[in-house]
Amino acid sequence: MADPHSHLPGDEAERQRALDALHIVGSLPEPAYEDIVRVAAAVCGTPMALVTLIDRDRQWFKARTGVEGSQTDRNVAVCDHAIRQPEDLMEIGDLQLDSRFAENPVLKEMGARFYAGMPLVTGDGAAVGSVCVVDLNPRELNDTQRDALKALARLTMALMEARSREREQAVAEILNQGLELEASNAPESAGEYSVVIMELQDLDALSARLGERGLAKQLQALDLRLEQCLQPARGDSINRVTGSGEFIAVLGTEQAADTLTALHEVAEEIRHTLGTPLLMGSAGTRTGEPTSAVFLRADQALSAAKDTHPAER
C-alpha cells in the first residue's frame, strides 16, 4: 500500500499544531467519549466504533469499543484518509474492494470489511481525527445513521474544545499565581521571567500499566522532583494542570539555563524509570510581551519537541 504520508496536505503542520493545542492525545479515558463510541456502534449496528486522533506518526484512540489496543501506525489508518475531506463522511462499503486498503495488515487482522468515519474538525477548520464505525461484513449506512455519525462527530469536537477551554482557564490561573509569587519574592526583577511547560506523554498507557493509584503516586513524586530544580528565592514556582501530566513552571528570570538543565535531567530520569518521555518547551520574556504570548511560544516549543521525539511516544 502506498504510504499516505507522501500525499499529506500542504497544511499538515498547521493541522498538527491544532491537534497539539488540544492537549488530548495520550490523555486518560473519559466517560463522555466512551459513551459516544457506544452510541455510534448502537446506532450504526456495528461491532466496532472509535474516536480517533491522527497524530504525527500514529492513530491514537481516545475511545473505542470492540477494538483491542490504543493506537496504530498512521500509515495503516483509514481515518488518515478520512480527514483529507473534512466536510464529508467517508464511507467504504467493502474495504477489500478498495485498492488503498485491500492489503492493509491491520484491517485484515481485525477482519474489517466496512468503514464509515466523520472527521473531527476544529472551529478553525483543522481535521484532527474522526468518529468512525467498523463492521466485519460489507454493507452501507442509511441516511439516519449517516446523520447520527455526523452529529456525534460534532458533539465530540464540542467536548474536546470545551475541555481545551477549561485547560486554558486552569493555565491562566497557574500563570497568574506564578507571576504574583515571582513579583513578591523578587520585586527588583519583576517582569523578567520564563515559562516552562513539561508534559508527560501517554498517560493512558501509564495508567493501564501502573493503575490509577500508581499513576497518582508517580505524578506526585514527579511534582516534588521538579520542584527541587527551582529557586524559590527568585520566585520560581511549578504547578500541575489538574487531571493531566502537564506541569507549568514560572521562573523568576529570563536567563534560566541552569534550571532548564536540571529539568532536562529529571526528564531523562523519568524516561528511564517510567519508559515515557517527559517533553519540555520554554520561553523567556520579551520587551512589552504579554504573558499569553510568552506561554504560546513555550507551547510551540513543546510542540516542536514532540516533532523530534515521534519514535519515543
N, C-alpha and C positions, 0 to 999 in steps of 0.2 A: 504494500500500500504506500502511496506517495506520502511523504512527510508533510503534514499540514502546516508546519512552521515555515515552509518555503512559500506559502501563499498567505501569510498573515497580512492583514490590512495595514495601511500606512500609519494609522493612528493607534497601533498596538501599544506603544509606550504610554500614550495618554490613557488608554483603556486600563492598563496595568496600574497606573497611578490612581485611577478612580477606585479600583478594587483595593489597593493598599490603604486608601483613605478610609475605607470602611472598617479596617482592623478586625475582620471577621474570619479570615482563613486560619484554620487551626484552633478556633475558639471552642469552648466547652459546649456540649449538647444543650439545647434549649427546647422546652416542651412545645412552644408555639410552632417551631419548624417541624418537629416530629408530627404534630397534628396535620400540618399541611401535606406531608407526603402520604399520611394515612387517608386523608380526604381525596387526594389525587388518585390514589390506587383504587379507592372505592368507587369514585365517580366514573373513572375510565374502565373499571373492570379489569385491571391488570395486576399481576402478582408483584410487580416491582414499581417503585416510584422514588425519585430522588430530588433533592435540592442541591445542585452542583455549582461550584465556583471554578472558573478557569484561571488558574494561577500561571506563573511563568512557564513551568515545565511539567505541570501536573493538573489533573482534575481532582478537586477535593470535594467531599460530600459533607455539606452542612447537616443534612438529614437524609435518611434512607430507610426504606422498608423492603424486605425481600432480597437484599443485596448484601453480600459479605464485604468486609474491608471498608476503609475510609477514603481511598483515593486510587487513581490510576495514573499512568503516564498520560500527558496531554496528547501525545501523538496517536493515541488509540481512542480518544474521547469523541464520541458522536456530537456531544454538546459543543465541542470546539468548532464544529461546522455550523451548528445552530446559531451561535452568537454572531455569525457573519451577516445574518439578515435580522437585525434587532427587532424589526417591527412585525416579523412573520413567525407563525408557528411552523416548526419543521416537523413533518410527518412522513415516515418511511414505512410503507406497508409491509415490505419484506426486505430486510437488511441483506439477505443473501443474494438478492437480485440487483443490489446497488454495488457498482464496481468499487466505490470508496470504502465499503465495509465488508464485502464478501469474504475477505481473508483476514479480517480483524481477529486476532487471537483472543482478546478479552471477550468479545461478543460470542465467539464460538464456545468459550469455556462456560459462559453464562447460559448458553443455549438461546440467546436473544434473537428474535426474528422481527419484532415490531418495535418502533421507537416513535415517540412524539414528544417534542420539547418546545417550550415557550421561553425565549430569552428573558433574563432579568436585566432591566435597563434602568440606569440611574436617571435622575432628573436632568442631567447634562447630556444624556444620550449614549452613555457608555454601557455596552453589553458585558456584564461580568460573569454570567453563568446562566442557569436555566432551572425551571421546574419541569421535570420530564417523567414520562412513564414508559415502561418496557414490558413487552409480552413475549411469551415463548412460542407464539403462533402468529403467522401473518394475519393482518386484519386492518381495519381502519376505524377511526373515531367517527361518531356522529357529530352534528353541529352543536348539540348541547354539551357534549364532552369537550369539544374544542373551546367553546366559550368558557367553560369551567376552568380549563387548564390556563387560559389566558388570564382569567380573574385571579387564580391562585398565584400566578407569577406577579401580578400587580400587588397583591397582598403581601407576598414575600418581600418584594422590593421595598414596600412601605415599612415593613417591620425592620428591615436592615437599615434603612435611612433613619428611622426613629431611634434605633439602637445607636447609630452613629452620632445623632444629635445629643443623646444622653451622655455619650462618652465625651463629646466636645464640652459639655457643661461641666462634667467632672474634671476635665483637664484644666479648664479656666479657673476653677476653684483651687486646684493644686498650684497653678502658676501664681495666682494672687496671694495665696498663703506663703509661698516660697519667696516672692518678691518683698512682702511685708517683713518676713524674718530677715532677709538679706539687708534691707534698709535699716532695720533696728539694730542689728548686730554690727554692721559696717557702714555707718552713715557717710563716712568720708568717700566711699566708693559706690554709693547708691547710683543705680542706673548703669553700672558696669557688671554684667553677669553673663552666664552661659546657661543654655537649656540643653539637657541631655535626655534622650528618650532611649530606654532599653526595653526590648521586648523578647520574652521567652517564647520560642516558636513551638507550635503544635501542642498546645495544652491538652487537646482532646486525646492525643496519643499518650501523653504523660499520665493523664487521669486514668486512662484504661489500664496502664501498666502499674501505677502506684496506688490507685484508689483515690477517692475524694479526700480522705483524711491524710493520706500520704502526700498528696499533691499540696494540700494546705500547709503541711509542715515544711515541705521543701520551699514553698514561696515565702513563708515567714523567715526561714533561715537565710534565704537569698536576700530578703529585705535588710536583715541585720548585717549581712556580709557587705552589701553595697553601701550601707550607711557608714561602715567603718572606713570607707575610702574617702569620706568627705571631711571638710574642715569646718566644724561648727562656728569657730571664732569669726569667720568671714561671712557667716550667714548661709552656709550650704544647707540644703535640705533635700530629702527624697521621699516620695510617696508612691504607692501603687494604686493604679486605677482599679476600683472595686470590681471583682469578678473576672479579672483578666491577669495576664502575665506581663503587663506593661508597667514599667517604672519610670517616673518622671522626676528628674533632679533639676534644681535651680542652684547654680554655683555662683558665689559672690565675686566672680572675676571673669573678665573676658579671656584671660590667658590661663587656661585650665589644663595645660599639658600633663602635669604630674598626676592630677586627679583622673584625667581620662586614661592615662596609662594604667593606673590602679584598677579602674573599672574594667578595662580590657583584660587585665589579668584575672579578675573574677569571672569574666565571661569565658575565658579559656578553661578555668577550673570547672565551670558548670558544664561546658561541652564535654569534658572528660567524665565527670561524675554522673551526669544525667543523660548524656548522649544526645543532647538537644542544644542547638545554638541559642545563645543569648546575644541578639544583634543590637547594635547601637548606632544612633545618629545624634549629632550635636551641632550647636551653632552659638556663636557669641554675638553680643550686641553690636549694632552699627549705629552711627550718629542719627538720632531722631527716629529710629526704627521702633514701631510698636511691638509689644510683646507677642502679639499674634503672628507677626511676620517672622520674629525670631523662632518661634515654635514651628512655623511652617517650614522654615529652612532645615530645622533639626529633623522634622518628619520626612522631608525629602531626602535627607542624608540617610535616614533609616531605610527608606525605600531603595536607595542606591546600594546599601549594604545587603539587602535581600537579593538584588541583582547579581551580586558577586558570590552568593552562597547558595545557589539553587540546588546543588548536589547534596548539601547537608540537611536540607529541610525535609 
